[in-house]
Amino acid sequence: MRTRRISTATSVAVLFSSVVLVGGAANPAAADSSKILSAKSVGDVVADGVHQHVFISDPEGGKVLVADYSGAVVATLPSLPGVTGLDLSADSGTLYAAVPGADAIVTIDTAALKESARYATGEGTDPKYPALAGGKLWFGYGSAGAGQIGSLDLTGPEPVVALGQETDGTWYAAPTLASTPGAPDVLAAGIQGQSPVQLAVYDVGSGTADRTAATSTDGSNLSDLALSPDGTQLVVASGYPYHHQSYGTSDLKPGIAYPSDAYPNAVAIAPNGTVAAGISGWYEPDVYVYKQGSTAKPVRTYDFPNTGNSSGSDTLDPGGLAWAPDTSRLFAVTVNSNGVRSLRVLTDPVRSVTSVTVTAPAKATRGKKLTVTGKAASNAAFPAGAKATVTRTDVESPKGRALPAVALKSNGTFSFTDTPPAGGTVTYKVSYAGDALHSPGAGSAKVAVSRATPSLTLNRNKAVYAYGTDVSFTAHLGSTYKNRTVELWADPYGTDKPKKLVKTGKVNSKGNLSATVDMTRDTTVTAVFKGDARYASRTVKSTAYAKVKVSTTVAKQYRTAKIGSRSYAYFHKKTNPVFTTKMSYHKNRSFRLAMQFYYQGTWYDAGSQYFKLGTGGKTDVTLTGTHDTGYRMRIRASYLDGSSGDNVNTTTHGAWKYFIFTK
């Protein structure tokens, strides 16, 4: 368990990629990702760089999950009761899994993703933590009070299991083992959960485990341990102290301590020596990445989100870290407050995060010089001569125009001047492409650059038209720089009619653009000029009003005759007149009927009433009651804006209809 191995082929690839990075800027990394794992627990995590798979053991579930480099599970290897520690062969062809529930070491073909063999370790041995070293597979085994180290030799014609390889005593429980290809004869051991933490180092080059150093530290609750690539340093993660302590493997004396935070619970060391130090913390960064031997500042940190129901974030599982051999990714297994586990793929882990801030004046005058300043910040110093690219985006260069690159000072600050040729919103974006030690980063600032206000007018405002009149609205645009296009929009009153574009185009030589609107409703016409590099956008509106179409007819009169110049309908006093009103229809519309009588040369109000307009735009109203004779009467229908059930037309009065009752 907790071994960090890399094949010879992969080692060459890592070295070559480092050379490429020196020659040019690194490509931006993909974003971090996360996928749910169907795992009850986590025993170990190992990454296979050749097949780009991540193996995660689930002791409680009795299985090994196989995920791809995106974090998605692609296979499940079952029937492995209690499977805990994992280790990968030098060629990445075989995965070794310690299966205590079967008292066996199980090998898995990493290409076929199938179990290939089982090697019994003896009844009741409970092997848990394998590690390849000295040409053998070593494993920690045993129950509480009887921990030991055994080995499995597969180099001969028959597999050979040797138990009791620790000759200087026994461990309190099955020890966790760590090894590294760079020091093939070094084997390190410690016991998970033990307080105080006990550590030991063995030389296994002779085929036996010869203890070379041992110590009892002031730490408590060991969770994880890992060897540096050259085997000279052993880094441990224990609940206390609140950092990741390293020890020299020659004598197990304390060395440097990698700062982290409360409750360290995982450590993984990459083939290039980069240290990933993980903790179990709700409110602090969860993973701290350091260059080997450097403790001033972490290269970068990762803080997991909260996907559960608690107030704190998801936490790292003990021992839940593993490096991709090429260091392009760091894999972390986390668990939330609901017990749901996730495999998180942390990208670009060996490069410090670059943040870029850009400061520019809020406002500026077009054609006048302005100054932009800013800073590129990172935990790692920028190399001498580092430069950032600058892009200016404006109405004339909507896809951006490259400006001269700006040099970064030793503290990451920069400054440059520019004379914006175009007005409107101008964006200055400063980007650092990244390098071997820094991830890409970018920042931007916006400047409101002045533009002249163009002349834009629109006729017909407040004009009133008969229902259905075709009205020509004309927009007039004054001087501009390049843009001579105007849009004309019509927005009829009423929520059932949307605003629509009726015409767009360049104005004529006189600066005019016209569009015809059918005036069946009050309508707001809008002229829009979107601006150009020197003239600001502008919008003007004109609201014109449309009357309704209304008429009233009279029925049941016995004759029609004139009184003076007016034509009157004559009714017998026992006859009830019928007045039929026709009006432009609108949903829920009503009309008002008003009646007046004539007395001694003056018309007087005789009352009014609203009536609902029929769906066909027609309503009959009968005048009932006692009809006095000899009085001249008149009646008319009206639509009153806002009082007739809607406001889509302007107030319209129909013509008076005159009538009189006789005996």
FENGIHU-V956640 format. One record per backbone hydrogen bond with DSSP energy under -0.5 kcal/mol. NH is the residue of the N-H (numbers start at 1). CO is the residue of the C=O. E is the energy in kcal/mol with one decimal. If there is no record, write none. Layout:
nh & co & e
NH & CO & E
NH & CO & E
This chain:
nh & co & e
3 & 86 & -0.6
4 & 179 & -1.4
11 & 7 & -2.2
12 & 8 & -1.9
13 & 9 & -1.7
14 & 10 & -2.4
15 & 11 & -2.1
16 & 12 & -2.4
17 & 13 & -2.4
18 & 14 & -1.7
19 & 15 & -1.6
20 & 16 & -2.1
21 & 17 & -2.0
22 & 18 & -1.5
23 & 19 & -1.4
24 & 20 & -1.0
33 & 345 & -1.7
35 & 343 & -1.8
37 & 341 & -3.1
39 & 37 & -1.6
43 & 57 & -2.2
46 & 55 & -2.3
48 & 53 & -3.5
49 & 47 & -0.7
52 & 48 & -0.9
53 & 48 & -1.6
54 & 67 & -2.8
55 & 46 & -3.3
56 & 65 & -2.5
57 & 44 & -2.1
58 & 63 & -2.8
62 & 58 & -1.4
63 & 58 & -1.5
64 & 77 & -2.1
65 & 56 & -3.0
66 & 75 & -2.8
67 & 54 & -2.7
67 & 65 & -0.5
68 & 72 & -2.7
69 & 52 & -0.7
71 & 68 & -1.9
74 & 66 & -3.4
75 & 66 & -1.6
77 & 64 & -3.1
78 & 76 & -0.7
80 & 62 & -2.5
82 & 59 & -1.2
83 & 80 & -2.2
84 & 98 & -2.3
85 & 128 & -2.7
87 & 96 & -1.9
89 & 94 & -2.8
92 & 89 & -1.8
95 & 108 & -2.4
96 & 87 & -3.6
97 & 106 & -2.8
98 & 85 & -2.3
99 & 97 & -0.6
99 & 104 & -2.7
100 & 98 & -0.6
101 & 81 & -2.1
102 & 99 & -1.4
103 & 100 & -0.9
104 & 99 & -1.7
105 & 119 & -2.5
106 & 97 & -3.0
106 & 104 & -0.5
107 & 117 & -2.5
108 & 95 & -2.2
109 & 114 & -3.0
110 & 93 & -1.9
110 & 108 & -0.7
113 & 109 & -2.2
114 & 109 & -1.0
116 & 107 & -2.9
117 & 107 & -1.3
119 & 105 & -2.8
120 & 118 & -0.6
121 & 103 & -2.5
122 & 103 & -0.7
125 & 122 & -1.9
128 & 140 & -2.8
129 & 140 & -1.3
130 & 128 & -0.5
131 & 138 & -2.5
133 & 136 & -2.4
134 & 184 & -3.0
136 & 133 & -2.1
137 & 152 & -2.5
138 & 131 & -3.1
138 & 136 & -0.7
139 & 150 & -2.6
140 & 129 & -2.1
141 & 148 & -2.5
142 & 125 & -2.7
145 & 172 & -5.0
146 & 143 & -2.3
146 & 172 & -0.5
147 & 171 & -2.6
148 & 141 & -2.7
150 & 139 & -3.1
151 & 162 & -2.6
152 & 137 & -2.6
153 & 160 & -3.0
154 & 152 & -0.6
160 & 153 & -2.2
162 & 151 & -2.5
162 & 160 & -0.5
165 & 149 & -3.0
167 & 165 & -0.9
167 & 209 & -0.5
171 & 147 & -2.2
174 & 142 & -0.7
176 & 190 & -4.1
178 & 188 & -2.1
181 & 4 & -0.6
183 & 180 & -1.4
184 & 181 & -0.6
186 & 183 & -2.2
187 & 202 & -2.1
188 & 178 & -2.6
189 & 200 & -2.5
190 & 176 & -1.6
191 & 198 & -0.7
192 & 190 & -0.5
193 & 222 & -3.7
194 & 191 & -1.5
196 & 219 & -0.7
197 & 219 & -1.7
199 & 215 & -2.6
200 & 189 & -2.0
201 & 213 & -2.7
202 & 187 & -3.1
203 & 210 & -2.9
204 & 185 & -2.6
204 & 202 & -0.6
207 & 204 & -1.4
210 & 203 & -2.1
210 & 208 & -1.1
211 & 209 & -0.7
212 & 201 & -2.9
213 & 201 & -1.4
215 & 199 & -2.2
217 & 197 & -3.1
217 & 215 & -0.5
220 & 240 & -2.3
221 & 194 & -0.6
222 & 194 & -1.2
223 & 237 & -3.0
224 & 237 & -1.6
226 & 235 & -2.2
228 & 233 & -2.6
231 & 228 & -2.0
234 & 247 & -2.8
235 & 226 & -2.9
235 & 233 & -0.5
236 & 245 & -2.6
237 & 224 & -2.7
238 & 236 & -0.5
239 & 220 & -0.6
239 & 221 & -1.9
240 & 220 & -1.5
243 & 241 & -1.4
244 & 258 & -2.7
245 & 243 & -0.8
246 & 256 & -1.9
247 & 234 & -2.1
248 & 253 & -2.3
249 & 232 & -2.2
251 & 248 & -0.7
252 & 248 & -3.2
255 & 246 & -3.5
258 & 244 & -3.0
259 & 257 & -0.7
260 & 242 & -0.8
263 & 239 & -1.0
264 & 238 & -0.7
265 & 278 & -2.1
266 & 278 & -1.5
268 & 276 & -2.0
270 & 274 & -2.8
273 & 270 & -2.3
275 & 290 & -2.9
276 & 268 & -3.1
277 & 275 & -0.6
277 & 288 & -3.2
278 & 266 & -2.8
278 & 276 & -0.6
279 & 286 & -2.2
280 & 263 & -2.4
281 & 279 & -0.8
286 & 302 & -2.4
287 & 302 & -1.8
288 & 277 & -2.7
289 & 300 & -2.5
290 & 275 & -2.9
290 & 288 & -0.5
294 & 291 & -2.3
295 & 293 & -0.5
299 & 289 & -3.2
300 & 289 & -0.9
302 & 287 & -2.1
304 & 302 & -0.5
307 & 305 & -0.7
313 & 282 & -2.0
314 & 305 & -2.7
315 & 335 & -2.4
316 & 279 & -0.7
317 & 333 & -2.9
319 & 265 & -2.5
320 & 317 & -2.2
322 & 331 & -1.9
324 & 329 & -2.5
327 & 324 & -2.9
330 & 346 & -2.4
331 & 322 & -3.3
332 & 344 & -2.3
333 & 320 & -2.1
334 & 332 & -0.5
334 & 342 & -2.5
335 & 315 & -2.4
336 & 340 & -2.0
339 & 336 & -2.1
341 & 37 & -0.7
342 & 334 & -2.2
343 & 35 & -2.9
344 & 332 & -3.6
344 & 342 & -0.7
345 & 33 & -2.7
346 & 330 & -2.9
346 & 344 & -0.8
347 & 345 & -0.7
348 & 328 & -1.5
350 & 327 & -0.5
351 & 348 & -1.1
352 & 437 & -2.9
353 & 299 & -0.6
355 & 353 & -0.5
355 & 377 & -2.5
356 & 442 & -0.5
357 & 375 & -2.6
359 & 373 & -3.4
364 & 448 & -2.0
367 & 420 & -2.5
368 & 365 & -1.9
370 & 418 & -2.7
372 & 416 & -3.2
373 & 359 & -2.5
374 & 414 & -1.6
375 & 357 & -2.0
376 & 412 & -2.6
377 & 355 & -3.2
377 & 375 & -0.6
386 & 383 & -1.8
388 & 406 & -2.9
389 & 431 & -2.4
390 & 403 & -0.7
391 & 429 & -2.4
392 & 401 & -2.9
393 & 391 & -0.5
393 & 427 & -2.5
394 & 397 & -0.9
395 & 423 & -0.6
397 & 394 & -0.5
400 & 397 & -1.8
401 & 392 & -2.4
403 & 390 & -2.9
406 & 388 & -2.7
408 & 386 & -2.9
409 & 413 & -2.7
412 & 409 & -2.3
414 & 374 & -2.1
416 & 372 & -2.4
418 & 370 & -2.2
420 & 368 & -0.6
420 & 418 & -0.6
423 & 533 & -3.7
424 & 449 & -2.9
426 & 424 & -0.6
426 & 447 & -2.8
427 & 393 & -2.5
428 & 445 & -2.7
429 & 391 & -2.8
429 & 427 & -0.6
430 & 428 & -0.5
430 & 443 & -2.7
431 & 389 & -2.4
432 & 441 & -3.4
433 & 431 & -0.5
435 & 438 & -2.0
439 & 352 & -3.0
441 & 432 & -2.2
443 & 430 & -2.1
445 & 428 & -1.7
447 & 426 & -2.7
448 & 362 & -2.7
449 & 424 & -2.9
449 & 447 & -1.0
450 & 364 & -2.5
452 & 534 & -2.6
454 & 452 & -0.6
456 & 454 & -0.5
457 & 476 & -2.2
459 & 474 & -1.7
462 & 543 & -3.4
463 & 460 & -1.8
465 & 545 & -2.9
468 & 519 & -2.4
469 & 466 & -1.9
469 & 519 & -0.7
471 & 469 & -0.7
471 & 517 & -2.7
473 & 471 & -0.6
473 & 515 & -3.1
475 & 513 & -3.0
476 & 457 & -2.3
477 & 511 & -3.1
478 & 455 & -3.4
486 & 505 & -2.6
487 & 528 & -2.4
488 & 503 & -3.3
489 & 526 & -2.7
490 & 500 & -2.7
491 & 524 & -2.2
493 & 522 & -2.9
497 & 494 & -1.1
498 & 496 & -0.5
500 & 490 & -2.4
502 & 488 & -2.5
502 & 500 & -0.6
503 & 488 & -1.6
505 & 486 & -1.9
507 & 484 & -2.4
508 & 512 & -2.6
511 & 508 & -2.4
513 & 475 & -1.9
515 & 473 & -2.2
517 & 471 & -2.9
519 & 469 & -2.9
519 & 517 & -0.8
520 & 518 & -1.7
522 & 648 & -3.4
523 & 544 & -2.5
524 & 491 & -2.0
525 & 523 & -0.6
525 & 542 & -3.2
526 & 489 & -2.6
527 & 540 & -2.8
528 & 487 & -2.5
529 & 538 & -3.0
530 & 528 & -0.5
532 & 535 & -2.6
536 & 452 & -3.1
538 & 529 & -2.8
540 & 527 & -2.1
542 & 525 & -2.5
544 & 523 & -2.5
544 & 542 & -0.6
545 & 463 & -3.4
547 & 465 & -3.0
550 & 548 & -0.6
551 & 582 & -2.3
553 & 580 & -2.5
555 & 578 & -2.1
558 & 570 & -2.6
559 & 570 & -1.0
561 & 568 & -2.1
563 & 566 & -2.4
564 & 562 & -0.5
566 & 563 & -1.7
568 & 561 & -3.4
568 & 566 & -0.5
569 & 658 & -1.8
570 & 559 & -3.2
570 & 568 & -0.5
571 & 660 & -2.6
573 & 662 & -2.2
575 & 572 & -2.3
577 & 575 & -0.7
578 & 555 & -1.7
579 & 621 & -3.4
580 & 553 & -2.5
580 & 578 & -0.6
581 & 579 & -0.6
581 & 619 & -2.8
582 & 551 & -2.8
583 & 617 & -2.2
584 & 549 & -1.4
589 & 586 & -1.9
590 & 644 & -2.7
591 & 611 & -2.6
592 & 638 & -2.7
593 & 609 & -3.0
594 & 592 & -0.6
594 & 636 & -2.3
595 & 607 & -2.7
596 & 634 & -2.4
597 & 604 & -2.3
598 & 632 & -2.3
599 & 602 & -2.9
602 & 599 & -1.5
604 & 597 & -3.4
606 & 595 & -3.1
609 & 593 & -1.9
611 & 591 & -2.8
613 & 589 & -2.6
617 & 614 & -2.5
619 & 581 & -2.1
621 & 579 & -2.4
623 & 577 & -2.6
624 & 622 & -0.8
628 & 626 & -0.6
630 & 661 & -2.5
633 & 659 & -3.0
634 & 596 & -2.1
635 & 657 & -2.1
636 & 594 & -1.8
638 & 592 & -2.1
639 & 652 & -3.2
640 & 638 & -0.5
641 & 639 & -0.6
642 & 646 & -2.2
643 & 640 & -2.0
644 & 640 & -1.9
644 & 646 & -0.5
650 & 546 & -2.3
652 & 639 & -2.4
654 & 637 & -3.1
657 & 635 & -2.8
658 & 567 & -0.5
659 & 633 & -2.4
660 & 569 & -2.3
661 & 631 & -0.6
662 & 571 & -2.7
